[in-house]
Structure formats: structure tokens, C-alpha cells
């Protein structure tokens, strides 16, 4: 059995540079960090960290909930006859804020 195997990943240069600098503080390379990640994944039987959805501001959260409610038929979607009517409604909302 081979003592090592090659693993190739593609990542943007900024992330790579940032990771190199970050892990250097701990005295390890990106390769060391990837090995640690893979070994820890096997040890815990999954990702070695909690995966969560990103948090959005309240306005974005409300808009996403409204979209879900429309998709589920809980509320009716606003229908406009034309773009001018839609823009007038948007302008009225903007004036209220």
C-alpha cells in the first residue's frame, strides 16, 4: 500500500493565501490542516464542525419568509397590471421607511 496519495483541490488565490497565513500561526501547512480535517471527520463520523445557514438581516429574513409563504399558498402574491404600477407600489413602500 502506498505511504501517501495525492489530493488536488482548486481554490481561489485569496482564500489560499489567507489560509496559509492563518495556519502558519499554528505552525502547520494547508496540507496539515486538510489531513487534520479528514482525520477528524472520520473520528466524529461527520463534519467536525456545525454547519448552519448564513444569518441575514431582519428585512432579508422577512422577505425570504414572505416568499416561502407565497410558494406554500399561505398568502397571495401581489400582482401588478404593469411595471409602472409595481414601481409606484415600491416607491410607496420606500417612502414609508
Chimera marker file (.cmm) of the C-alpha trace (Angstrom):
<marker_set name="trace">
<marker id="1" x="0.000" y="0.000" z="0.000" r="1" g="1" b="0" radius="0.5"/>
<marker id="2" x="1.271" y="3.488" z="-0.862" r="1" g="1" b="0" radius="0.5"/>
<marker id="3" x="2.521" y="5.639" z="2.004" r="1" g="1" b="0" radius="0.5"/>
<marker id="4" x="0.683" y="8.649" z="0.599" r="1" g="1" b="0" radius="0.5"/>
<marker id="5" x="-1.795" y="9.575" z="-2.089" r="1" g="1" b="0" radius="0.5"/>
<marker id="6" x="-2.178" y="12.819" z="-3.973" r="1" g="1" b="0" radius="0.5"/>
<marker id="7" x="-5.200" y="15.030" z="-3.480" r="1" g="1" b="0" radius="0.5"/>
<marker id="8" x="-5.705" y="18.056" z="-5.695" r="1" g="1" b="0" radius="0.5"/>
<marker id="9" x="-8.108" y="20.873" z="-4.885" r="1" g="1" b="0" radius="0.5"/>
<marker id="10" x="-8.822" y="24.128" z="-6.658" r="1" g="1" b="0" radius="0.5"/>
<marker id="11" x="-9.358" y="27.262" z="-4.607" r="1" g="1" b="0" radius="0.5"/>
<marker id="12" x="-9.190" y="30.969" z="-5.292" r="1" g="1" b="0" radius="0.5"/>
<marker id="13" x="-5.801" y="32.619" z="-4.628" r="1" g="1" b="0" radius="0.5"/>
<marker id="14" x="-7.106" y="34.943" z="-1.904" r="1" g="1" b="0" radius="0.5"/>
<marker id="15" x="-8.520" y="32.059" z="0.139" r="1" g="1" b="0" radius="0.5"/>
<marker id="16" x="-5.321" y="30.048" z="-0.287" r="1" g="1" b="0" radius="0.5"/>
<marker id="17" x="-3.138" y="32.952" z="0.807" r="1" g="1" b="0" radius="0.5"/>
<marker id="18" x="-5.363" y="33.705" z="3.777" r="1" g="1" b="0" radius="0.5"/>
<marker id="19" x="-5.388" y="30.046" z="4.823" r="1" g="1" b="0" radius="0.5"/>
<marker id="20" x="-1.589" y="29.822" z="4.564" r="1" g="1" b="0" radius="0.5"/>
<marker id="21" x="-1.208" y="32.858" z="6.809" r="1" g="1" b="0" radius="0.5"/>
<marker id="22" x="-3.851" y="31.625" z="9.249" r="1" g="1" b="0" radius="0.5"/>
<marker id="23" x="-2.427" y="28.109" z="9.633" r="1" g="1" b="0" radius="0.5"/>
<marker id="24" x="1.157" y="29.406" z="9.828" r="1" g="1" b="0" radius="0.5"/>
<marker id="25" x="0.212" y="30.955" z="13.171" r="1" g="1" b="0" radius="0.5"/>
<marker id="26" x="-0.307" y="27.374" z="14.423" r="1" g="1" b="0" radius="0.5"/>
<marker id="27" x="2.862" y="26.154" z="12.736" r="1" g="1" b="0" radius="0.5"/>
<marker id="28" x="1.030" y="23.985" z="10.214" r="1" g="1" b="0" radius="0.5"/>
<marker id="29" x="0.587" y="23.980" z="6.454" r="1" g="1" b="0" radius="0.5"/>
<marker id="30" x="-2.629" y="23.795" z="4.454" r="1" g="1" b="0" radius="0.5"/>
<marker id="31" x="-1.782" y="20.145" z="3.783" r="1" g="1" b="0" radius="0.5"/>
<marker id="32" x="-1.528" y="19.518" z="7.545" r="1" g="1" b="0" radius="0.5"/>
<marker id="33" x="-4.860" y="21.284" z="8.078" r="1" g="1" b="0" radius="0.5"/>
<marker id="34" x="-6.598" y="19.198" z="5.379" r="1" g="1" b="0" radius="0.5"/>
<marker id="35" x="-5.192" y="15.997" z="6.901" r="1" g="1" b="0" radius="0.5"/>
<marker id="36" x="-6.476" y="17.086" z="10.318" r="1" g="1" b="0" radius="0.5"/>
<marker id="37" x="-9.897" y="17.865" z="8.848" r="1" g="1" b="0" radius="0.5"/>
<marker id="38" x="-10.168" y="14.464" z="7.139" r="1" g="1" b="0" radius="0.5"/>
<marker id="39" x="-8.992" y="12.513" z="10.183" r="1" g="1" b="0" radius="0.5"/>
<marker id="40" x="-11.307" y="14.428" z="12.498" r="1" g="1" b="0" radius="0.5"/>
<marker id="41" x="-14.212" y="13.791" z="10.108" r="1" g="1" b="0" radius="0.5"/>
<marker id="42" x="-13.625" y="10.049" z="10.438" r="1" g="1" b="0" radius="0.5"/>
<marker id="43" x="-13.301" y="10.292" z="14.223" r="1" g="1" b="0" radius="0.5"/>
<marker id="44" x="-16.585" y="12.144" z="14.735" r="1" g="1" b="0" radius="0.5"/>
<marker id="45" x="-18.437" y="10.404" z="11.914" r="1" g="1" b="0" radius="0.5"/>
<marker id="46" x="-19.244" y="13.592" z="10.040" r="1" g="1" b="0" radius="0.5"/>
<marker id="47" x="-18.112" y="17.139" z="9.582" r="1" g="1" b="0" radius="0.5"/>
<marker id="48" x="-16.006" y="18.210" z="12.566" r="1" g="1" b="0" radius="0.5"/>
<marker id="49" x="-17.955" y="21.434" z="12.919" r="1" g="1" b="0" radius="0.5"/>
<marker id="50" x="-21.559" y="22.580" z="12.905" r="1" g="1" b="0" radius="0.5"/>
<marker id="51" x="-22.958" y="23.617" z="9.529" r="1" g="1" b="0" radius="0.5"/>
<marker id="52" x="-25.509" y="26.419" z="9.626" r="1" g="1" b="0" radius="0.5"/>
<marker id="53" x="-27.246" y="28.588" z="7.119" r="1" g="1" b="0" radius="0.5"/>
<marker id="54" x="-25.916" y="32.124" z="6.951" r="1" g="1" b="0" radius="0.5"/>
<marker id="55" x="-27.755" y="34.710" z="9.005" r="1" g="1" b="0" radius="0.5"/>
<marker id="56" x="-29.410" y="37.579" z="7.221" r="1" g="1" b="0" radius="0.5"/>
<marker id="57" x="-30.661" y="40.908" z="8.469" r="1" g="1" b="0" radius="0.5"/>
<marker id="58" x="-34.285" y="41.142" z="9.614" r="1" g="1" b="0" radius="0.5"/>
<marker id="59" x="-35.523" y="42.681" z="6.363" r="1" g="1" b="0" radius="0.5"/>
<marker id="60" x="-33.990" y="39.910" z="4.260" r="1" g="1" b="0" radius="0.5"/>
<marker id="61" x="-35.308" y="37.217" z="6.634" r="1" g="1" b="0" radius="0.5"/>
<marker id="62" x="-38.809" y="38.727" z="6.370" r="1" g="1" b="0" radius="0.5"/>
<marker id="63" x="-38.618" y="38.809" z="2.572" r="1" g="1" b="0" radius="0.5"/>
<marker id="64" x="-37.487" y="35.177" z="2.451" r="1" g="1" b="0" radius="0.5"/>
<marker id="65" x="-40.327" y="34.147" z="4.782" r="1" g="1" b="0" radius="0.5"/>
<marker id="66" x="-42.815" y="36.047" z="2.642" r="1" g="1" b="0" radius="0.5"/>
<marker id="67" x="-41.520" y="34.208" z="-0.448" r="1" g="1" b="0" radius="0.5"/>
<marker id="68" x="-41.908" y="30.847" z="1.357" r="1" g="1" b="0" radius="0.5"/>
<marker id="69" x="-45.461" y="31.768" z="2.371" r="1" g="1" b="0" radius="0.5"/>
<marker id="70" x="-46.331" y="32.722" z="-1.197" r="1" g="1" b="0" radius="0.5"/>
<marker id="71" x="-44.834" y="29.472" z="-2.521" r="1" g="1" b="0" radius="0.5"/>
<marker id="72" x="-46.861" y="27.463" z="0.028" r="1" g="1" b="0" radius="0.5"/>
<marker id="73" x="-50.060" y="29.311" z="-0.837" r="1" g="1" b="0" radius="0.5"/>
<marker id="74" x="-50.366" y="30.811" z="2.642" r="1" g="1" b="0" radius="0.5"/>
<marker id="75" x="-50.570" y="34.338" z="1.236" r="1" g="1" b="0" radius="0.5"/>
<marker id="76" x="-51.379" y="35.650" z="-2.219" r="1" g="1" b="0" radius="0.5"/>
<marker id="77" x="-48.637" y="37.162" z="-4.303" r="1" g="1" b="0" radius="0.5"/>
<marker id="78" x="-49.082" y="40.796" z="-5.252" r="1" g="1" b="0" radius="0.5"/>
<marker id="79" x="-49.993" y="41.063" z="-8.932" r="1" g="1" b="0" radius="0.5"/>
<marker id="80" x="-49.457" y="44.217" z="-10.931" r="1" g="1" b="0" radius="0.5"/>
<marker id="81" x="-51.031" y="45.230" z="-14.246" r="1" g="1" b="0" radius="0.5"/>
<marker id="82" x="-47.802" y="46.837" z="-15.447" r="1" g="1" b="0" radius="0.5"/>
<marker id="83" x="-44.323" y="47.927" z="-14.400" r="1" g="1" b="0" radius="0.5"/>
<marker id="84" x="-45.439" y="51.475" z="-13.597" r="1" g="1" b="0" radius="0.5"/>
<marker id="85" x="-47.955" y="50.146" z="-11.063" r="1" g="1" b="0" radius="0.5"/>
<marker id="86" x="-45.277" y="47.940" z="-9.500" r="1" g="1" b="0" radius="0.5"/>
<marker id="87" x="-42.796" y="50.825" z="-9.317" r="1" g="1" b="0" radius="0.5"/>
<marker id="88" x="-45.411" y="53.067" z="-7.687" r="1" g="1" b="0" radius="0.5"/>
<marker id="89" x="-46.008" y="50.397" z="-5.020" r="1" g="1" b="0" radius="0.5"/>
<marker id="90" x="-42.258" y="50.042" z="-4.422" r="1" g="1" b="0" radius="0.5"/>
<marker id="91" x="-41.884" y="53.832" z="-4.171" r="1" g="1" b="0" radius="0.5"/>
<marker id="92" x="-44.742" y="53.978" z="-1.667" r="1" g="1" b="0" radius="0.5"/>
<marker id="93" x="-43.060" y="51.305" z="0.467" r="1" g="1" b="0" radius="0.5"/>
<marker id="94" x="-39.756" y="53.176" z="0.285" r="1" g="1" b="0" radius="0.5"/>
<marker id="95" x="-41.436" y="56.402" z="1.405" r="1" g="1" b="0" radius="0.5"/>
<marker id="96" x="-42.878" y="54.603" z="4.447" r="1" g="1" b="0" radius="0.5"/>
<marker id="97" x="-39.414" y="53.527" z="5.648" r="1" g="1" b="0" radius="0.5"/>
<link id1="1" id2="2" r="1" g="1" b="0" radius="0.2"/>
<link id1="2" id2="3" r="1" g="1" b="0" radius="0.2"/>
<link id1="3" id2="4" r="1" g="1" b="0" radius="0.2"/>
<link id1="4" id2="5" r="1" g="1" b="0" radius="0.2"/>
<link id1="5" id2="6" r="1" g="1" b="0" radius="0.2"/>
<link id1="6" id2="7" r="1" g="1" b="0" radius="0.2"/>
<link id1="7" id2="8" r="1" g="1" b="0" radius="0.2"/>
<link id1="8" id2="9" r="1" g="1" b="0" radius="0.2"/>
<link id1="9" id2="10" r="1" g="1" b="0" radius="0.2"/>
<link id1="10" id2="11" r="1" g="1" b="0" radius="0.2"/>
<link id1="11" id2="12" r="1" g="1" b="0" radius="0.2"/>
<link id1="12" id2="13" r="1" g="1" b="0" radius="0.2"/>
<link id1="13" id2="14" r="1" g="1" b="0" radius="0.2"/>
<link id1="14" id2="15" r="1" g="1" b="0" radius="0.2"/>
<link id1="15" id2="16" r="1" g="1" b="0" radius="0.2"/>
<link id1="16" id2="17" r="1" g="1" b="0" radius="0.2"/>
<link id1="17" id2="18" r="1" g="1" b="0" radius="0.2"/>
<link id1="18" id2="19" r="1" g="1" b="0" radius="0.2"/>
<link id1="19" id2="20" r="1" g="1" b="0" radius="0.2"/>
<link id1="20" id2="21" r="1" g="1" b="0" radius="0.2"/>
<link id1="21" id2="22" r="1" g="1" b="0" radius="0.2"/>
<link id1="22" id2="23" r="1" g="1" b="0" radius="0.2"/>
<link id1="23" id2="24" r="1" g="1" b="0" radius="0.2"/>
<link id1="24" id2="25" r="1" g="1" b="0" radius="0.2"/>
<link id1="25" id2="26" r="1" g="1" b="0" radius="0.2"/>
<link id1="26" id2="27" r="1" g="1" b="0" radius="0.2"/>
<link id1="27" id2="28" r="1" g="1" b="0" radius="0.2"/>
<link id1="28" id2="29" r="1" g="1" b="0" radius="0.2"/>
<link id1="29" id2="30" r="1" g="1" b="0" radius="0.2"/>
<link id1="30" id2="31" r="1" g="1" b="0" radius="0.2"/>
<link id1="31" id2="32" r="1" g="1" b="0" radius="0.2"/>
<link id1="32" id2="33" r="1" g="1" b="0" radius="0.2"/>
<link id1="33" id2="34" r="1" g="1" b="0" radius="0.2"/>
<link id1="34" id2="35" r="1" g="1" b="0" radius="0.2"/>
<link id1="35" id2="36" r="1" g="1" b="0" radius="0.2"/>
<link id1="36" id2="37" r="1" g="1" b="0" radius="0.2"/>
<link id1="37" id2="38" r="1" g="1" b="0" radius="0.2"/>
<link id1="38" id2="39" r="1" g="1" b="0" radius="0.2"/>
<link id1="39" id2="40" r="1" g="1" b="0" radius="0.2"/>
<link id1="40" id2="41" r="1" g="1" b="0" radius="0.2"/>
<link id1="41" id2="42" r="1" g="1" b="0" radius="0.2"/>
<link id1="42" id2="43" r="1" g="1" b="0" radius="0.2"/>
<link id1="43" id2="44" r="1" g="1" b="0" radius="0.2"/>
<link id1="44" id2="45" r="1" g="1" b="0" radius="0.2"/>
<link id1="45" id2="46" r="1" g="1" b="0" radius="0.2"/>
<link id1="46" id2="47" r="1" g="1" b="0" radius="0.2"/>
<link id1="47" id2="48" r="1" g="1" b="0" radius="0.2"/>
<link id1="48" id2="49" r="1" g="1" b="0" radius="0.2"/>
<link id1="49" id2="50" r="1" g="1" b="0" radius="0.2"/>
<link id1="50" id2="51" r="1" g="1" b="0" radius="0.2"/>
<link id1="51" id2="52" r="1" g="1" b="0" radius="0.2"/>
<link id1="52" id2="53" r="1" g="1" b="0" radius="0.2"/>
<link id1="53" id2="54" r="1" g="1" b="0" radius="0.2"/>
<link id1="54" id2="55" r="1" g="1" b="0" radius="0.2"/>
<link id1="55" id2="56" r="1" g="1" b="0" radius="0.2"/>
<link id1="56" id2="57" r="1" g="1" b="0" radius="0.2"/>
<link id1="57" id2="58" r="1" g="1" b="0" radius="0.2"/>
<link id1="58" id2="59" r="1" g="1" b="0" radius="0.2"/>
<link id1="59" id2="60" r="1" g="1" b="0" radius="0.2"/>
<link id1="60" id2="61" r="1" g="1" b="0" radius="0.2"/>
<link id1="61" id2="62" r="1" g="1" b="0" radius="0.2"/>
<link id1="62" id2="63" r="1" g="1" b="0" radius="0.2"/>
<link id1="63" id2="64" r="1" g="1" b="0" radius="0.2"/>
<link id1="64" id2="65" r="1" g="1" b="0" radius="0.2"/>
<link id1="65" id2="66" r="1" g="1" b="0" radius="0.2"/>
<link id1="66" id2="67" r="1" g="1" b="0" radius="0.2"/>
<link id1="67" id2="68" r="1" g="1" b="0" radius="0.2"/>
<link id1="68" id2="69" r="1" g="1" b="0" radius="0.2"/>
<link id1="69" id2="70" r="1" g="1" b="0" radius="0.2"/>
<link id1="70" id2="71" r="1" g="1" b="0" radius="0.2"/>
<link id1="71" id2="72" r="1" g="1" b="0" radius="0.2"/>
<link id1="72" id2="73" r="1" g="1" b="0" radius="0.2"/>
<link id1="73" id2="74" r="1" g="1" b="0" radius="0.2"/>
<link id1="74" id2="75" r="1" g="1" b="0" radius="0.2"/>
<link id1="75" id2="76" r="1" g="1" b="0" radius="0.2"/>
<link id1="76" id2="77" r="1" g="1" b="0" radius="0.2"/>
<link id1="77" id2="78" r="1" g="1" b="0" radius="0.2"/>
<link id1="78" id2="79" r="1" g="1" b="0" radius="0.2"/>
<link id1="79" id2="80" r="1" g="1" b="0" radius="0.2"/>
<link id1="80" id2="81" r="1" g="1" b="0" radius="0.2"/>
<link id1="81" id2="82" r="1" g="1" b="0" radius="0.2"/>
<link id1="82" id2="83" r="1" g="1" b="0" radius="0.2"/>
<link id1="83" id2="84" r="1" g="1" b="0" radius="0.2"/>
<link id1="84" id2="85" r="1" g="1" b="0" radius="0.2"/>
<link id1="85" id2="86" r="1" g="1" b="0" radius="0.2"/>
<link id1="86" id2="87" r="1" g="1" b="0" radius="0.2"/>
<link id1="87" id2="88" r="1" g="1" b="0" radius="0.2"/>
<link id1="88" id2="89" r="1" g="1" b="0" radius="0.2"/>
<link id1="89" id2="90" r="1" g="1" b="0" radius="0.2"/>
<link id1="90" id2="91" r="1" g="1" b="0" radius="0.2"/>
<link id1="91" id2="92" r="1" g="1" b="0" radius="0.2"/>
<link id1="92" id2="93" r="1" g="1" b="0" radius="0.2"/>
<link id1="93" id2="94" r="1" g="1" b="0" radius="0.2"/>
<link id1="94" id2="95" r="1" g="1" b="0" radius="0.2"/>
<link id1="95" id2="96" r="1" g="1" b="0" radius="0.2"/>
<link id1="96" id2="97" r="1" g="1" b="0" radius="0.2"/>
</marker_set>
